[in-house]
Amino acid sequence: MYLARAFRFIVLLPLALPACDKEPTLHERTSDFVREINNQAAIACECWEAEGYDSYSECTGNFGYFGPSTQACYEDALGRDEDAAASWLDCVLELEGNYTECLDARLSCTDDDSADPCLDDYYVGYDACVQLPETIQRGLESCSPQE
C-alpha cells in the first residue's frame, strides 16, 4: 500500500508542478522573425499584378523574402550581443505578428491605402522598442542585398 501511494505521488507530481518555460533560443526567435517577414511578403504579393510585377515570385523577391542564408546572417548579427538582441526581439516579434495579422485583414488589391493603418501602428510600436547597438545594426544591414 505504501509503495502504491509513493508511486502515485511520483507519477502525479509532475502534473501538479508548473511547467518550466524554457527561454526561446536566438535561433528560434530569429526563425519566428523571418517567418513573419516572409508571411508579410506573401500577403502583400497577393496583389502582385496590381503592384506591377510580372509574377508572384518577382514580387516576393523584391518585397524582401528571407531565405536560409539571410536568416543565418541575421542570427550572426544578433549574436553579437544576445542580451540586447533578446530585448529587441521581445518587442519586435510582437509588432511583426500584429502587423502580419493587420495586413492580412486589411490589404485590398484595389485600394493602395488599405494597409496604411497597419504600418502607422507598427511605427508607433517600433519607436517604443529598445534599439539595437550599432554593431548589430551594421551586421543586419550587411544581410540585405545592395540595390
ABEGO torsion letter per residue (X at the ends): XAAAAAAAAAAAAAAABBBBBBBBBAAAAAAAAAAAAAAAAAAAAAAAAAAGBABAAAAAAAAGBBBAAAAAAAAAAAAABAAAAAAAAAAAAAAAAAAAAAAAAABBAABAAAAAAAAAAAAAAAAABBBBBAAAAAAAAAABBBX
